[in-house]
Amino acid sequence: MECNNCKKTFELDNFQDFDIETGKGVCFGCGPRVERPSERHIKRIRTMGTPEQNAELDELLEIYSKQNPPKKIQYDTAVAPQVDELTRSLQYLNKRQNVKDRKPKGITFQNVKHIFWQYFKQIVKRETGKEINYSDLDQYTIEVIKNYIHWLIGSRGGQLDPKKSIYLYGPLGVGKSTIAETGYLVLGYLRHRTDWSNRYYKFISMDELFLETYTEQSLDKIGKVAKGSWCLDELREKHLTYKHYGNEFYILSDILTARHNLWKRNGTNTIITSNIPPGRLNTVLDDERLMDRIKQQYEIVELLGKNKRHLK
C-alpha cells in the first residue's frame, strides 16, 4: 500500500493512520511525531494504571519505536575488525588502571615535601642521635632532595626523568641512604593513607643481601630483588665480585642486567645508592654492554656535602 505523503509502498503494519474504506494512509515516518513518556510515567502506569491506560501506553510506545527505529551502523568489512580490536584494547587498558595506579590530587610536591622532611629528620636523629635543622643542609643537598621528591611522585617538575631509575652516589655520610630510605617511608605512608602504590619500592641493604646469600649458600634472595621495584642501598667495592661455592662470578652484573630487563619491559624502578662512581663499575666489571644499559636506564645523581654523621 502506498503512503499519501512519501508515496512509498509499505505493509499495513507500517502505517500510523490508515483508512480501510478509502485505502489511503500515512506511514509512521510521515505521521505526527510522538514523544516517549518518561520512565517515571511509564512505571506509574505499569504499577497503578488501568487496563485502558496500559493499552494506550503500549500503543504510544509502539508508535514511538516505529518512528525511531534503531540505527544500523554499516562497517567496512576491511576496517571493522581493526576498529573492534582497538576498542577491546582500550577497554582492557581502562580495566587494568585500578585505584592504586591513579595518583590522588592531594599528592603534590608541596604536600609531600613536608612529609619527606619529617621522616628525614627522624632518620638523621636515629643514625646520629642529634637533631637536624633545615639550615644544616647545603644548597646542593637541598636541590638533590627537591629533585628526588619530584621523582618519587612521578612529577616532571624536577630535573630527573620519573620514567628512569636512579643511581645516587657520593662520599660517605652525605645522606644518600637517608634520602633513599626517606623516600621509601614516604611512599609507604602515601600507600597506607591513599591506597596509591604505583611508585612504591622496597628497601634492602646490599650488605644484608650478600650476607644472607653467603650464609645460606642460596641465591633465593638474589632472585627476589630481580622482581618488583627495589632500592639497593650502599653498593660497595666488596659487592662487585662474589664467590659462590668457590666459583667467582659477577653476580652484581646479573642483578643489574635483570633489573634493566625489568625496567625495559615494565618500567619498574630501581634506586641504587653507592660511594662508587659509575665509571668505577665499568673498570671492575669490564662489561661495556652493561654500562650502556646503566646509562640508558639510570639518572646518575652525585651527592656532595657535609658528613651528616659528624653533626655538631
Buried (B, 14 or more C-beta within 10 A) or exposed (E): BEBBEEEEEBEEEBBBEBEEEEEBBBBBBBBEEBEBBEEEEBEEBEEEBEEEEEEEBEEBBEBBEBBEEEEEEEEEEEEEEEEEEEEEEEEEEEEEEEEEEEBEEEBEBEBBBEBBBEBBBEBBEEBBEEEBEEEBBEEBBEBBBBBBBBBBBEBEBBEBEBEBBBBBBBEEBBBBBBBBBBBBBBBBBBBEEBEBBBBBBBBBBBBEBBEBBEEEEEEEBBEEBBEBBBBBBBBEEEBBBBEBEEEEEBBBBBBBBBBBBBBEEEEBBBBBBBBBBBEBBBEBBEBEEBBEBBEEBBBEBBBEBBEBEEBE
